[in-house]
Amino acid sequence: MFKKALTVLTTTAIALTLLFSTAFTAQASHLVITGGKAGGTSIYYANAIAALAKKDGIRMLVNSSGGAVEQIRLVNSGKSSFSLAYGGQLFAAEKGELKGDPRKYTNIRAVASLFGAPAQLVVKADSDIKSCKDLVGKRVGVGNAGSGAASNAELFFTQVGVWDKMERNFLGSRQAADAFKNGQLDAFWLFVGFPNAAVIEAAMQNDIRLIDLDKDARECGLYEKYPYFSKVVIPAGTYQGVNTDVATFEDNTILIANKDVPEDVVYKILKRTFSKAGLEYMVNSHKSAKAMNIENGGKELIAPPMHPGAIKFWKEVGVMK
């Protein structure tokens, strides 16, 4: 009787081991990477990273989403293996300080710093809007609901004191560009790498200007209250008709992973992406990737903790000790 019971237990244990192993392998080979909506910078990066990962036999399904805040939730829940998110939102999510959401998101791990996401406020060249304070009573596209763009718009415009005084339209970048072209918006806001396709399209349809957001940020104390933001300059000529440098502010866009993504998968993706050929491929996918390099990719992040596979890679290349 004892031998029979032992045999049954052993057989069951082997079956469970095989089942777990199969599930683990499936997780490692059938991954999901989520980017933002069409026209946003994140979806270009997600597609490029997935294409590079395929060279190492790592299959990644690319999904779109409503934006950075939704992407944080998807990765935390394990519904997405990888995604991109802004440093500020990740900092808030880890501490349970996302607006209207007190949950602490603890299943997310940082993989790499990818690119700066600058705030961009587009108006027509002949508009009477010269600063954010002039947005009172104006129709403004602020990003689609649930996106990092909309979240940062509320944060910034609240700090300036105009959030509740303008007509807010929760539209994605492409929708906002169309509404702007048709005269349905006086301005639209983006929080993405440049050049951005929606702004390029808007500049082809109308003469445009970009507002100096750094000036407003300094005057309202944005940098002191939210130290993860920093000044950046969008060079003259980035967009048609914008022939002077425009100062603004940016957050950092970070590649994140669920904590249960295997270490070797994260390591291989980083090694491939940050190789010379990988970086060239990224730049061909989106010009903002010119800022990507080994030194910046593994720089210290405010939050969340680094994934073990990322730690292995960044130590190997000498960025981390």
C-alpha positions as CSV (number, residue, x, y, z in Angstrom):
1,M,0.0,0.0,0.0
2,F,2.8,2.4,0.9
3,K,4.7,1.7,-2.3
4,K,1.6,2.2,-4.4
5,A,0.9,5.6,-2.6
6,L,4.5,6.6,-3.1
7,T,4.3,5.7,-6.8
8,V,1.2,7.8,-7.2
9,L,2.8,10.8,-5.4
10,T,5.9,10.5,-7.5
11,T,3.9,10.3,-10.8
12,T,1.9,13.3,-9.7
13,A,5.0,15.3,-8.8
14,I,6.6,14.6,-12.2
15,A,3.4,15.6,-13.9
16,L,3.2,18.9,-12.0
17,T,6.8,19.6,-12.7
18,L,6.3,19.0,-16.4
19,L,3.2,21.2,-16.4
20,F,5.0,24.0,-14.6
21,S,7.9,23.7,-16.9
22,T,5.7,23.9,-20.0
23,A,3.8,26.9,-18.6
24,F,7.1,28.6,-17.8
25,T,8.5,28.0,-21.3
26,A,5.3,29.2,-22.8
27,Q,5.5,32.4,-20.8
28,A,9.1,32.9,-21.9
29,S,8.4,32.4,-25.6
30,H,5.0,34.0,-25.9
31,L,5.3,37.5,-24.5
32,V,3.3,40.6,-24.8
33,I,4.7,44.1,-25.2
34,T,2.3,47.0,-25.0
35,G,2.7,50.4,-26.6
36,G,0.4,53.4,-26.8
37,K,-2.0,54.4,-29.5
38,A,-1.2,54.7,-33.2
39,G,0.9,57.8,-33.8
40,G,2.4,57.8,-30.4
41,T,6.1,57.2,-29.9
42,S,5.8,54.2,-27.6
43,I,4.2,52.0,-30.2
44,Y,7.1,52.5,-32.6
45,Y,9.5,51.4,-29.8
46,A,7.3,48.4,-28.9
47,N,7.3,47.2,-32.5
48,A,11.1,47.7,-32.9
49,I,11.9,45.9,-29.6
50,A,9.7,43.0,-30.6
51,A,11.3,42.7,-34.0
52,L,14.8,42.7,-32.4
53,A,13.8,40.1,-29.8
54,K,12.6,37.8,-32.6
55,K,16.2,37.5,-33.8
56,D,16.9,35.6,-30.5
57,G,13.8,33.4,-30.9
58,I,11.8,35.4,-28.4
59,R,8.2,35.9,-29.8
60,M,6.5,39.0,-28.6
61,L,3.0,40.1,-29.5
62,V,2.6,43.8,-29.8
63,N,-0.5,45.4,-28.4
64,S,-1.7,49.0,-28.2
65,S,-3.3,50.7,-25.2
66,G,-4.9,53.8,-24.0
67,G,-1.6,55.2,-22.7
68,A,1.1,55.0,-20.0
69,V,-1.1,54.7,-16.9
70,E,-3.0,51.8,-18.4
71,Q,0.3,50.2,-19.5
72,I,1.5,50.3,-15.8
73,R,-1.6,48.4,-14.8
74,L,-1.3,45.8,-17.5
75,V,2.3,45.0,-16.6
76,N,1.6,44.9,-12.9
77,S,-1.2,42.4,-13.5
78,G,0.9,40.3,-15.8
79,K,-1.5,40.8,-18.7
80,S,1.5,42.5,-20.5
81,S,5.1,41.2,-20.1
82,F,6.7,44.5,-21.1
83,S,5.6,48.1,-21.8
84,L,6.8,51.7,-21.6
85,A,5.9,54.2,-19.0
86,Y,6.9,57.6,-17.7
87,G,9.2,57.8,-14.6
88,G,6.8,60.1,-12.8
89,Q,3.9,57.8,-13.1
90,L,6.0,54.8,-12.1
91,F,7.1,56.7,-9.0
92,A,3.5,57.5,-8.1
93,A,2.3,53.9,-8.9
94,E,4.8,52.3,-6.6
95,K,3.9,54.6,-3.7
96,G,0.1,54.3,-4.3
97,E,-0.2,57.9,-5.3
98,L,-1.7,57.6,-8.8
99,K,-4.7,60.0,-9.0
100,G,-7.8,58.3,-7.8
101,D,-6.0,55.0,-7.4
102,P,-4.5,54.3,-3.9
103,R,-3.2,50.8,-4.9
104,K,0.6,50.2,-4.7
105,Y,1.9,48.6,-7.9
106,T,4.7,46.3,-6.7
107,N,5.0,43.7,-9.6
108,I,6.8,46.1,-12.0
109,R,10.5,46.1,-12.6
110,A,12.6,48.6,-14.6
111,V,14.5,47.4,-17.6
112,A,16.0,50.4,-19.3
113,S,15.7,54.1,-19.8
114,L,14.8,54.7,-23.5
115,F,14.1,58.3,-24.4
116,G,12.9,61.6,-23.0
117,A,9.3,62.4,-23.5
118,P,8.9,66.2,-23.8
119,A,5.7,68.2,-23.2
120,Q,4.6,69.8,-26.5
121,L,1.8,72.4,-26.7
122,V,0.8,73.2,-30.3
123,V,-1.1,76.3,-31.4
124,K,-1.6,78.0,-34.7
125,A,1.0,80.6,-35.7
126,D,-1.4,83.5,-35.5
127,S,-3.0,82.3,-32.2
128,D,-3.2,84.8,-29.3
129,I,-2.0,82.0,-27.0
130,K,1.5,82.9,-25.9
131,S,1.8,80.9,-22.6
132,C,-0.3,78.4,-20.7
133,K,-2.0,81.2,-18.8
134,D,-3.7,82.1,-22.1
135,L,-5.5,78.8,-22.2
136,V,-8.3,80.0,-20.0
137,G,-11.6,79.5,-22.0
138,K,-9.8,77.8,-24.8
139,R,-10.5,74.4,-26.4
140,V,-7.5,72.2,-25.6
141,G,-6.7,68.5,-26.6
142,V,-5.0,67.0,-23.5
143,G,-4.5,63.4,-24.5
144,N,-6.9,60.4,-24.3
145,A,-8.3,59.5,-20.9
146,G,-6.0,57.1,-19.0
147,S,-2.9,58.1,-20.9
148,G,0.3,59.4,-19.4
149,A,-0.2,62.5,-21.6
150,A,-3.5,63.3,-20.0
151,S,-2.2,62.5,-16.5
152,N,0.7,64.9,-17.0
153,A,-1.5,67.5,-18.6
154,E,-3.7,67.6,-15.5
155,L,-0.6,67.7,-13.2
156,F,1.0,70.5,-15.1
157,F,-2.0,72.7,-15.9
158,T,-3.2,72.3,-12.3
159,Q,0.1,73.6,-11.1
160,V,-0.1,76.5,-13.5
161,G,-3.7,77.1,-12.4
162,V,-5.6,76.7,-15.6
163,W,-6.8,73.1,-15.6
164,D,-10.3,73.9,-14.5
165,K,-10.5,77.0,-16.6
166,M,-10.1,75.6,-20.1
167,E,-12.3,73.3,-22.2
168,R,-10.5,70.0,-21.9
169,N,-10.9,67.5,-24.8
170,F,-9.6,64.0,-24.1
171,L,-8.3,63.1,-27.5
172,G,-5.3,61.0,-28.7
173,S,-2.6,62.7,-30.7
174,R,-4.0,61.8,-34.1
175,Q,-7.6,62.7,-33.2
176,A,-6.4,66.0,-31.7
177,A,-4.4,66.9,-34.8
178,D,-7.5,66.3,-36.9
179,A,-9.7,68.4,-34.6
180,F,-7.0,71.2,-34.6
181,K,-6.8,71.2,-38.4
182,N,-10.6,71.5,-38.6
183,G,-10.7,74.4,-36.2
184,Q,-12.3,72.4,-33.3
185,L,-9.4,72.9,-31.0
186,D,-7.3,76.0,-30.2
187,A,-4.4,74.0,-29.0
188,F,-3.3,70.4,-28.4
189,W,-0.9,68.9,-25.9
190,L,1.4,65.9,-26.3
191,F,3.9,64.2,-24.1
192,V,6.0,62.1,-26.5
193,G,9.4,62.0,-28.1
194,F,10.0,64.3,-31.0
195,P,9.5,64.6,-33.9
196,N,5.9,63.4,-33.5
197,A,3.8,62.3,-36.4
198,A,0.7,64.1,-35.3
199,V,2.6,67.4,-35.0
200,I,4.2,66.9,-38.3
201,E,0.8,66.4,-39.8
202,A,-0.6,69.5,-38.1
203,A,2.3,71.5,-39.4
204,M,1.6,70.4,-43.0
205,Q,-2.0,71.6,-42.7
206,N,-1.5,74.9,-40.8
207,D,1.3,77.3,-39.8
208,I,2.0,76.3,-36.2
209,R,4.0,77.4,-33.1
210,L,5.1,75.5,-30.0
211,I,4.7,77.2,-26.6
212,D,7.7,77.7,-24.4
213,L,6.6,75.4,-21.5
214,D,9.9,75.7,-19.6
215,K,9.0,79.3,-18.7
216,D,5.6,78.3,-17.3
217,A,7.2,75.3,-15.5
218,R,9.8,77.5,-13.8
219,E,7.2,80.2,-12.8
220,C,4.8,77.6,-11.3
221,G,7.4,75.7,-9.3
222,L,7.0,72.5,-11.3
223,Y,10.7,71.4,-11.1
224,E,10.7,71.8,-7.3
225,K,7.5,69.9,-6.7
226,Y,8.2,67.1,-9.3
227,P,12.0,66.6,-9.5
228,Y,11.7,63.9,-12.1
229,F,10.9,66.6,-14.7
230,S,13.8,68.3,-16.4
231,K,14.3,71.1,-19.0
232,V,14.8,70.1,-22.6
233,V,15.0,72.1,-25.9
234,I,13.2,71.1,-29.1
235,P,15.6,72.2,-31.8
236,A,14.6,74.7,-34.5
237,G,13.5,72.9,-37.7
238,T,12.1,69.8,-35.9
239,Y,8.7,70.8,-37.3
240,Q,7.9,72.7,-40.5
241,G,7.6,76.4,-39.8
242,V,9.0,76.3,-36.3
243,N,12.3,78.0,-37.0
244,T,13.5,78.7,-33.4
245,D,14.5,76.5,-30.5
246,V,11.6,75.9,-28.1
247,A,12.3,75.2,-24.4
248,T,10.0,72.8,-22.6
249,F,10.3,70.0,-20.0
250,E,10.4,66.2,-20.2
251,D,10.0,63.1,-18.2
252,N,12.0,59.9,-18.9
253,T,10.4,57.0,-20.7
254,I,11.3,53.6,-19.2
255,L,11.0,50.1,-20.5
256,I,9.3,48.0,-17.8
257,A,8.6,44.3,-17.3
258,N,6.5,42.2,-15.0
259,K,8.6,40.8,-12.2
260,D,7.9,37.2,-13.3
261,V,9.4,37.6,-16.8
262,P,12.4,35.2,-16.9
263,E,15.8,36.8,-16.2
264,D,17.4,35.4,-19.4
265,V,14.6,36.9,-21.5
266,V,15.2,40.4,-20.2
267,Y,19.0,40.0,-20.5
268,K,18.7,38.9,-24.2
269,I,16.4,41.7,-25.1
270,L,18.7,44.3,-23.6
271,K,21.8,42.8,-25.2
272,R,20.1,42.7,-28.6
273,T,18.5,46.2,-28.3
274,F,21.6,48.0,-27.1
275,S,24.0,46.4,-29.5
276,K,25.4,48.7,-32.3
277,A,23.0,47.1,-34.8
278,G,20.1,47.2,-32.4
279,L,20.5,50.9,-31.7
280,E,20.7,51.6,-35.4
281,Y,17.5,49.7,-35.9
282,M,15.8,51.7,-33.1
283,V,16.8,55.0,-34.8
284,N,15.5,53.8,-38.1
285,S,12.2,53.0,-36.3
286,H,12.0,56.4,-34.6
287,K,14.4,59.4,-34.7
288,S,14.0,60.0,-31.0
289,A,16.1,56.8,-30.4
290,K,19.2,58.8,-31.4
291,A,19.3,59.6,-27.6
292,M,19.5,55.9,-26.7
293,N,22.9,54.6,-25.6
294,I,24.5,52.3,-23.1
295,E,25.4,55.1,-20.7
296,N,21.9,56.5,-20.5
297,G,20.0,53.2,-20.7
298,G,21.1,51.9,-17.4
299,K,21.2,55.1,-15.4
300,E,19.8,55.2,-11.9
301,L,16.0,55.4,-11.9
302,I,13.8,56.9,-9.2
303,A,11.4,53.8,-9.4
304,P,10.7,50.9,-9.7
305,P,13.4,48.4,-8.7
306,M,15.5,47.0,-11.5
307,H,14.7,43.6,-13.0
308,P,17.4,40.9,-12.3
309,G,18.0,40.4,-16.0
310,A,18.5,44.1,-16.4
311,I,20.9,44.2,-13.5
312,K,22.9,41.4,-15.0
313,F,23.2,43.3,-18.4
314,W,24.0,46.7,-17.0
315,K,26.7,45.3,-14.7
316,E,28.1,43.3,-17.6
317,V,28.5,46.5,-19.7
318,G,29.9,48.5,-16.8
319,V,27.0,50.9,-16.2
320,M,26.1,49.4,-12.8
321,K,28.5,48.3,-10.1
